[in-house]
């Protein structure tokens, strides 16, 4: 059996918190989805996705099947044990044995937990979600003080690869002038956007200063990561977080 490659966040999360992000290595999907595609909505073979998810569960010794979401670039948060609607872009859990998960292939996965190890969340944050406040919506689910929360930023399209138009930059800058530093002019009417920088800014404004990760570019590493911007038809990685017993 192929070995699944997972990235374990380097952050001071308490031992009760389990977290990981997959790469594209170690699954059975073929063609454009090779090989550890975990998304069921990208026209990959359904049996391959099922096997990939089973390998993921075995490798990480997950306590339960992840709560897979129907992501729509919005701000809805699925609260485990309360909400049954899978249409959301973040998942929150304050009970053990629940695995929060988001799927990405350029958008930014954000994992959150409190310093006490009593609550976790996974957030799917593309530029639309960041702008609309999906991170802030997830933070509102935590009862801990903001200074007692920490975040890890997983693999996403990097600041040297993510080109956007004037309208995207203007939307962020109109909301927060400090966001201007997250955009670099590239060509007339186009800017290189720093998703990591924008997320850090939103987290800091919300009172979360303990932010880790944010150095892995999906677009520039085709051997390791899926990238929708680079390839169009492609698979998805998963970023997962849960509370252990």
Secondary structure, DSSP 8 states (H G I E B T S, - for coil): -----EE---S---TTEEEEEE-S-S----GGGTTT---SSSS--HHHHHHHHHHHHHHHT-SS--B--B--SS--EEETTT----B-SEEEE-STT-EEEEEESSSEEEEEEETTSS-EEEEEE-HHHHHHTHHHHHHTT--S-GGGEEEEE--B--TTT-EEEHHHHHHHHHH-GGGGGGEEEEETTEEEE-HHHHHHHHHHHTT--EEEE---BSTT-TTT---HHHHSS---EEEEEEE--
